[in-house]
Amino acid sequence: MTLRVQLLLLQALIVFLVTLATGIVAGAFQEQALRESYKDRMQAVAQSIASLPTVREAFDDEDPSATIQPIAEVIREASDLAYVVVADADGIRYSHPNPYRIGERVSTDPSIPLSGEIYIGTQTGTLGTSWRVKVPIFADDGTVIGTASVGILESELNDEFMRNLAWLIAAMLAAAVLGVFGSAWVTSVIRRRIYLLEPHQIAALVKNQETTLHGLSEGVITVDGSGRITLVNDAAARLLGTEAAGLDGAMAADVLGEELYTVLREGEDAGRPVIVGSHVLVARSTGGEIDSADVGATTLLLRDHTELHDVVRRVEAADAIIAFRQRLGVPKGLSAETLDRVAAALAARPDASATEIGDDLQISRVSARRYLEHLASSGRAIRALDYSTKGRPSTRYRANDPV
């Protein structure tokens, strides 16, 4: 499953759950508000009937229902209620939506209103289960002479609630649809921010970056536009003689030193040698002014050239020795001290061969001949052939004493 689908499903699930929870809470509040509104209406209707002088006076008539029934029905229809029932202290009905029920005893317990209290609740009567209010009817002397009961059927209450709930469900569905479209837009934005990469690709990039950065012998330091270090690898920390954790998040100007910070700020493509402690580093930078709005990030690359620097110094020293020898007339491979000894030994003899000089100085005949040949070529000795020997003539040397 792609990251896009995962994000969309997760966000859609969150939208659905939040919308559902909100709808349940809103539905509960709506149902409670509906009941409260009917309760206030029923209580106002019941108390108005109980306080009507015509109703109270009708209790003394021979046929109280003749007066009370029309009044109760008018009030019931005007109030859009299921019933308005007036009964005497014995529970005999004087009004009812069904005229055939007049004169019968009420089907529910009237003890609470007959005790002078108001009853509010759900009971099941002749019309069915209803949400009702019962109030006492007082005579002029304060005695309870009857009850007024007003109610609405639970079925009607539920029907009205469901009609209102339909609008609530429609609003919830609209909110859910908008939430899903919003989730799709958020998913698209997130995907663009991560260059449309999938989770396994992101994980592979992170692992490769960690492996590459920490495996490099070259130091890498990245600094953001505010001059704060955002990335540093192990090689950079080692070259700077500190811990990577101490560099991460620090201000570059505080931890890099003046020379490195100058390279970082000004930029150096070719590389600039910088001495940091015992290390000779070549620092390169992508450049750009720190604290500039145009610079998002700057990278400083550090390469350790300490060993190369030592090699160069040794080569330069060897070249200097060779040049010194050349200035003294001593070619490569010959020693000035040995040359002086050979010249002295030759001066002590009228003439000598390479073998005789080698024996005098305890060096090989070949080495003695090299030094003698150099003296001859430089004019400090005279070379001559001796034909008195049998076979090939031998070469003999004598010191050249210029006049």
C-alpha positions as CSV (number, residue, x, y, z in Angstrom):
1,M,0.0,0.0,0.0
2,T,1.5,3.3,-1.0
3,L,2.1,6.2,1.4
4,R,-0.6,8.3,-0.3
5,V,-3.3,5.6,0.2
6,Q,-2.1,5.0,3.8
7,L,-2.2,8.8,4.7
8,L,-5.6,9.2,3.0
9,L,-7.1,6.2,4.8
10,L,-5.7,7.2,8.2
11,Q,-7.0,10.7,7.8
12,A,-10.3,9.6,6.5
13,L,-10.6,7.2,9.5
14,I,-9.9,10.1,11.9
15,V,-12.4,12.3,10.1
16,F,-15.0,9.6,10.3
17,L,-14.4,8.8,14.0
18,V,-14.4,12.5,15.0
19,T,-17.5,13.2,12.9
20,L,-19.3,10.2,14.3
21,A,-18.4,11.1,17.9
22,T,-19.5,14.7,17.3
23,G,-22.7,13.5,15.7
24,I,-23.5,11.2,18.6
25,V,-22.9,14.0,21.1
26,A,-24.9,16.5,19.0
27,G,-27.7,14.0,18.7
28,A,-27.8,13.4,22.4
29,F,-27.9,17.2,23.1
30,Q,-30.6,17.6,20.4
31,E,-32.7,14.9,21.9
32,Q,-32.3,16.4,25.4
33,A,-33.1,19.9,24.1
34,L,-36.2,18.6,22.3
35,R,-37.5,17.0,25.5
36,E,-36.7,20.1,27.5
37,S,-38.6,22.3,25.1
38,Y,-41.6,20.0,25.3
39,K,-41.4,19.8,29.0
40,D,-41.4,23.6,29.3
41,R,-44.4,23.8,26.9
42,M,-46.3,21.0,28.7
43,Q,-45.7,22.4,32.1
44,A,-46.9,25.9,31.0
45,V,-50.0,24.4,29.4
46,A,-50.8,22.2,32.5
47,Q,-50.4,25.0,34.9
48,S,-52.4,27.4,32.8
49,I,-55.3,24.9,32.7
50,A,-55.0,24.2,36.5
51,S,-55.2,28.0,37.2
52,L,-58.2,28.7,34.9
53,P,-61.1,29.8,37.1
54,T,-63.6,28.3,34.6
55,V,-62.0,24.9,35.1
56,R,-61.8,25.1,38.8
57,E,-65.5,26.3,39.1
58,A,-66.6,23.5,36.8
59,F,-65.6,20.9,39.4
60,D,-68.8,21.9,41.3
61,D,-71.1,21.4,38.3
62,E,-73.2,18.4,37.9
63,D,-71.4,17.6,34.6
64,P,-67.9,19.1,34.8
65,S,-66.8,17.6,31.5
66,A,-69.3,19.6,29.6
67,T,-67.3,22.7,30.5
68,I,-63.8,21.3,30.8
69,Q,-63.7,19.0,27.7
70,P,-64.1,21.8,25.1
71,I,-61.5,24.0,26.8
72,A,-59.0,21.1,27.1
73,E,-59.4,20.2,23.4
74,V,-58.9,23.8,22.2
75,I,-55.7,24.1,24.3
76,R,-54.5,20.6,23.2
77,E,-54.8,21.5,19.5
78,A,-53.4,24.9,19.9
79,S,-50.4,23.5,21.8
80,D,-49.8,20.6,19.4
81,L,-49.9,18.1,22.2
82,A,-51.1,14.5,22.3
83,Y,-53.6,14.9,25.1
84,V,-54.8,17.3,27.9
85,V,-56.6,15.3,30.6
86,V,-58.3,16.9,33.6
87,A,-59.4,14.6,36.5
88,D,-60.8,15.0,40.0
89,A,-59.3,13.9,43.2
90,D,-60.7,10.4,42.7
91,G,-58.9,10.1,39.3
92,I,-62.2,10.4,37.3
93,R,-61.5,12.0,33.9
94,Y,-63.3,15.2,32.9
95,S,-61.5,15.5,29.6
96,H,-59.7,13.2,27.1
97,P,-58.9,13.2,23.4
98,N,-61.2,10.2,23.1
99,P,-64.6,11.4,24.5
100,Y,-65.5,7.7,25.3
101,R,-62.7,7.7,28.0
102,I,-64.4,10.6,29.9
103,G,-65.8,9.4,33.2
104,E,-63.3,6.6,33.6
105,R,-60.5,6.5,36.0
106,V,-57.0,7.6,34.9
107,S,-54.8,4.7,33.9
108,T,-51.6,6.0,35.6
109,D,-50.9,6.8,39.3
110,P,-52.1,10.4,40.2
111,S,-50.7,10.3,43.7
112,I,-47.8,12.8,43.1
113,P,-49.9,15.7,41.7
114,L,-52.7,14.9,44.3
115,S,-50.0,15.4,47.0
116,G,-49.4,18.9,45.6
117,E,-46.2,18.2,43.7
118,I,-45.5,18.4,39.9
119,Y,-44.7,15.1,38.1
120,I,-42.5,15.0,35.0
121,G,-41.7,11.7,33.3
122,T,-42.6,8.9,30.9
123,Q,-45.6,6.7,31.6
124,T,-47.8,4.4,29.5
125,G,-51.5,5.3,29.4
126,T,-54.5,4.6,27.2
127,L,-52.9,6.4,24.2
128,G,-49.5,4.7,24.6
129,T,-46.1,5.6,26.1
130,S,-45.9,9.4,26.5
131,W,-43.6,12.1,27.9
132,R,-45.9,13.9,30.3
133,V,-46.4,16.6,33.0
134,K,-48.9,16.4,35.8
135,V,-49.8,19.3,38.0
136,P,-52.3,19.6,40.9
137,I,-55.5,21.7,40.7
138,F,-56.1,23.7,43.8
139,A,-59.4,25.1,45.2
140,D,-59.6,28.6,46.6
141,D,-58.9,27.2,50.0
142,G,-55.7,25.6,48.8
143,T,-56.9,22.0,48.9
144,V,-56.1,19.7,45.9
145,I,-59.4,19.0,44.0
146,G,-57.9,17.4,40.9
147,T,-55.1,17.0,38.4
148,A,-54.2,18.3,35.0
149,S,-52.1,16.0,32.9
150,V,-50.5,17.1,29.6
151,G,-48.3,15.0,27.4
152,I,-46.9,14.0,24.0
153,L,-46.5,10.5,22.7
154,E,-43.0,9.1,22.7
155,S,-43.6,7.9,19.1
156,E,-44.3,11.5,18.0
157,L,-41.3,12.8,20.0
158,N,-39.1,10.2,18.3
159,D,-40.5,11.1,14.9
160,E,-39.7,14.7,15.4
161,F,-36.2,13.8,16.7
162,M,-35.6,11.6,13.6
163,R,-36.6,14.4,11.3
164,N,-34.2,16.7,13.0
165,L,-31.6,13.9,13.1
166,A,-31.8,13.6,9.3
167,W,-30.5,17.1,8.9
168,L,-27.8,16.4,11.5
169,I,-26.8,13.2,9.5
170,A,-26.7,15.2,6.3
171,A,-24.5,17.8,7.9
172,M,-22.2,15.0,9.3
173,L,-21.9,13.4,5.8
174,A,-21.1,16.8,4.2
175,A,-18.5,17.4,6.9
176,A,-17.1,13.9,6.3
177,V,-16.9,14.4,2.6
178,L,-15.2,17.8,3.0
179,G,-12.8,16.2,5.6
180,V,-11.9,13.5,3.1
181,F,-11.2,16.0,0.4
182,G,-9.2,18.0,2.9
183,S,-7.3,14.9,3.8
184,A,-6.5,14.2,0.1
185,W,-5.2,17.8,-0.2
186,V,-3.1,17.4,2.9
187,T,-1.7,14.1,1.7
188,S,-0.8,15.7,-1.6
189,V,1.0,18.6,0.2
190,I,2.9,16.1,2.4
191,R,3.9,14.0,-0.6
192,R,5.2,17.0,-2.5
193,R,7.2,18.0,0.6
194,I,8.9,14.6,0.7
195,Y,9.4,14.5,-3.1
196,L,6.8,11.8,-3.7
197,L,9.0,9.2,-1.9
198,E,7.6,6.1,-0.3
199,P,8.4,5.1,3.4
200,H,10.9,2.4,2.3
201,Q,12.6,4.9,0.0
202,I,12.9,7.4,2.8
203,A,14.2,4.8,5.2
204,A,16.8,3.7,2.5
205,L,17.9,7.3,2.0
206,V,18.3,7.9,5.7
207,K,20.4,4.7,6.1
208,N,22.5,5.5,3.0
209,Q,23.1,9.0,4.3
210,E,24.1,7.8,7.7
211,T,26.4,5.2,6.2
212,T,27.9,7.6,3.7
213,L,28.3,10.5,6.1
214,H,29.8,8.5,9.0
215,G,31.9,6.3,6.6
216,L,33.5,9.3,4.8
217,S,37.1,10.3,5.7
218,E,36.2,13.8,4.6
219,G,34.5,16.0,7.2
220,V,31.0,17.4,6.3
221,I,29.3,20.2,8.2
222,T,26.0,21.8,7.1
223,V,24.9,25.2,8.4
224,D,21.5,26.7,7.9
225,G,20.7,30.3,7.0
226,S,20.8,31.5,10.6
227,G,24.4,30.2,11.0
228,R,23.4,27.1,13.1
229,I,25.0,23.7,12.4
230,T,22.3,21.2,11.3
231,L,24.5,18.3,10.3
232,V,28.0,17.1,11.2
233,N,29.6,13.7,10.6
234,D,32.2,11.8,12.7
235,A,35.1,12.8,10.5
236,A,34.4,16.5,10.9
237,A,34.1,16.1,14.7
238,R,37.4,14.2,14.8
239,L,39.3,16.8,12.7
240,L,38.0,19.6,14.9
241,G,38.9,17.6,18.1
242,T,35.4,17.5,19.6
243,E,32.3,15.4,19.8
244,A,29.6,15.4,17.0
245,A,26.9,15.9,19.6
246,G,28.6,19.1,20.8
247,L,28.6,20.5,17.3
248,D,25.1,19.7,16.3
249,G,22.8,22.7,16.9
250,A,25.7,25.0,17.9
251,M,26.4,28.3,16.2
252,A,29.0,27.9,13.5
253,A,30.8,31.1,14.5
254,D,31.3,29.9,18.0
255,V,32.8,26.4,17.3
256,L,34.5,26.5,13.9
257,G,37.2,29.2,14.5
258,E,37.9,32.3,12.6
259,E,39.6,30.7,9.5
260,L,37.1,27.9,8.9
261,Y,34.2,30.3,9.5
262,T,35.6,32.7,6.9
263,V,35.8,29.8,4.4
264,L,32.2,28.9,5.2
265,R,30.9,32.4,4.9
266,E,32.9,33.5,1.8
267,G,33.0,30.2,0.0
268,E,36.1,28.4,-1.4
269,D,35.6,26.0,-4.4
270,A,39.3,25.2,-4.9
271,G,40.0,24.6,-1.2
272,R,42.0,26.6,1.3
273,P,44.6,25.2,3.7
274,V,43.7,25.8,7.3
275,I,45.7,24.6,10.4
276,V,43.5,23.3,13.1
277,G,45.4,21.9,16.1
278,S,47.8,19.3,14.8
279,H,45.9,18.9,11.5
280,V,46.6,20.5,8.2
281,L,43.1,20.7,6.6
282,V,41.9,21.8,3.2
283,A,38.5,23.5,3.6
284,R,36.0,23.9,0.8
285,S,32.6,25.6,1.0
286,T,29.6,26.1,-1.3
287,G,29.7,29.7,-0.1
288,G,27.0,32.3,0.6
289,E,26.6,34.8,3.3
290,I,25.3,33.5,6.6
291,D,22.2,35.2,7.9
292,S,21.2,36.0,4.4
293,A,17.6,35.3,3.3
294,D,19.0,34.0,0.0
295,V,21.0,31.1,1.6
296,G,19.1,28.0,2.7
297,A,22.0,25.9,3.8
298,T,25.8,26.0,3.4
299,T,28.1,23.0,3.4
300,L,31.7,23.0,4.7
301,L,34.0,20.1,3.5
302,L,37.2,19.3,5.4
303,R,39.9,17.1,4.1
304,D,42.9,16.0,6.2
305,H,46.2,16.7,4.4
306,T,48.5,16.3,7.4
307,E,50.3,13.2,6.1
308,L,50.5,14.7,2.6
309,H,52.0,17.8,4.1
310,D,54.6,15.7,5.9
311,V,55.5,13.9,2.7
312,V,55.9,17.2,0.8
313,R,58.1,18.5,3.6
314,R,60.3,15.4,3.4
315,V,60.6,15.6,-0.4
316,E,61.4,19.3,-0.1
317,A,64.2,18.5,2.4
318,A,65.6,15.7,0.1
319,D,65.6,18.1,-2.8
320,A,67.4,20.7,-0.7
321,I,70.1,18.1,0.2
322,I,70.5,17.2,-3.5
323,A,70.7,20.8,-4.5
324,F,73.3,21.4,-1.7
325,R,75.4,18.5,-3.0
326,Q,75.1,19.7,-6.5
327,R,76.3,23.1,-5.4
328,L,79.3,21.4,-3.7
329,G,80.1,19.4,-6.9
330,V,79.2,16.1,-5.3
331,P,76.8,14.1,-7.6
332,K,74.0,11.9,-6.3
333,G,75.2,8.7,-4.6
334,L,78.6,10.2,-3.5
335,S,79.4,11.4,-0.1
336,A,81.4,14.6,0.4
337,E,83.2,13.2,3.4
338,T,84.3,10.0,1.5
339,L,85.3,12.1,-1.4
340,D,87.6,14.1,0.8
341,R,89.1,10.9,2.2
342,V,89.7,9.6,-1.3
343,A,91.4,12.8,-2.3
344,A,93.6,12.8,0.7
345,A,94.6,9.1,0.1
346,L,95.4,9.9,-3.5
347,A,97.6,12.9,-2.5
348,A,99.6,10.6,-0.2
349,R,100.7,8.4,-3.1
350,P,102.6,9.4,-6.3
351,D,99.9,7.5,-8.2
352,A,97.5,4.7,-7.3
353,S,94.9,2.4,-8.6
354,A,91.3,2.1,-7.5
355,T,92.2,-1.2,-5.8
356,E,95.0,0.4,-3.8
357,I,92.9,3.4,-2.7
358,G,90.0,1.0,-1.7
359,D,92.5,-1.0,0.4
360,D,93.8,2.1,2.1
361,L,90.3,3.4,3.0
362,Q,88.7,-0.1,3.4
363,I,86.1,0.6,0.8
364,S,85.2,-1.5,-2.3
365,R,87.3,-1.1,-5.5
366,V,84.1,-0.1,-7.3
367,S,83.3,2.7,-4.9
368,A,86.9,3.9,-4.9
369,R,86.9,4.0,-8.7
370,R,83.6,6.1,-8.7
371,Y,85.2,8.7,-6.4
372,L,88.5,8.7,-8.4
373,E,86.6,9.1,-11.7
374,H,84.8,12.1,-10.2
375,L,88.1,13.6,-9.1
376,A,89.4,13.1,-12.6
377,S,86.4,14.6,-14.3
378,S,86.4,17.6,-12.0
379,G,90.2,18.2,-12.6
380,R,91.3,17.3,-9.1
381,A,93.1,14.2,-10.3
382,I,94.9,12.9,-13.5
383,R,93.9,9.7,-15.0
384,A,96.6,7.6,-16.9
385,L,96.9,4.1,-18.4
386,D,99.6,1.7,-17.2
387,Y,100.7,-0.5,-20.2
388,S,103.4,-2.3,-18.2
389,T,100.9,-4.8,-16.8
390,K,100.1,-8.0,-18.6
391,G,96.8,-8.1,-20.5
392,R,94.6,-5.1,-20.4
393,P,96.2,-1.8,-19.3
394,S,95.3,-0.6,-15.8
395,T,94.1,2.8,-14.9
396,R,96.1,4.8,-12.4
397,Y,95.4,8.1,-10.8
398,R,97.5,10.9,-9.3
399,A,96.5,14.1,-7.5
400,N,96.6,17.2,-9.7
401,D,98.5,19.9,-8.0
402,P,97.8,23.1,-10.0
403,V,100.7,25.5,-10.2
